[in-house]
């Protein structure tokens, strides 16, 4: 692709290539810093036995897989409102997943519900990161964007409820692919 852009279209100059490389390095380094920080945070949590304490607390509230999945929904939704999905996944999944799997929640269903929750959180104020990005690209205010998004929240939340409550429906396609 780089060759075609440089040779055929003559759009890619060495200066553009250098600029693209610098932007790529900046983006990659930001992501790697987040991953490294999450790894350090995970190590601290493991040393302090936070996952075990959290698991005992969570399982003390309820042993019902559905109730635990609803609690996880709330945690991931709120986290998605304030964190980007990579950071939220790296920080929260190692803490929340073990007690839910121990209680009988299917790990694939938990993964699907987690990702959907984080995606929904990215579209929700106060800090929905995707809202700011779309607002900037479309050159509209957050208020205008939220008004336009309101009709879409109903099917999104309905889908989340279905993913949470209908385990067989949620796992139908993954099971079909696994066969």
Number of C-alpha atoms within 10 A of each C-alpha: 6 10 10 11 12 14 12 10 9 10 12 17 12 10 9 11 13 12 12 13 12 12 12 12 12 12 11 12 12 12 14 12 11 15 16 12 15 19 14 12 14 19 12 12 16 14 10 11 11 14 20 15 12 15 19 12 12 18 17 9 12 13 15 13 18 17 14 22 24 15 17 22 21 13 16 27 24 18 22 30 24 18 19 18 22 15 16 21 20 17 19 18 15 14 20 21 21 16 22 25 16 14 19 13 19 16 14 15 19 23 14 15 25 27 18 22 25 27 21 21 25 25 20 21 16 11 16 21 20 18 21 18 12 15 16 12 9 10 10 12 13 16 11 10 16 17 9 10 14 9 10 10 14 11 10 15 14 11 14 19 14 14 19 21 14 12 16 11 13 18 15 10 10 12 11 8 7 6 5
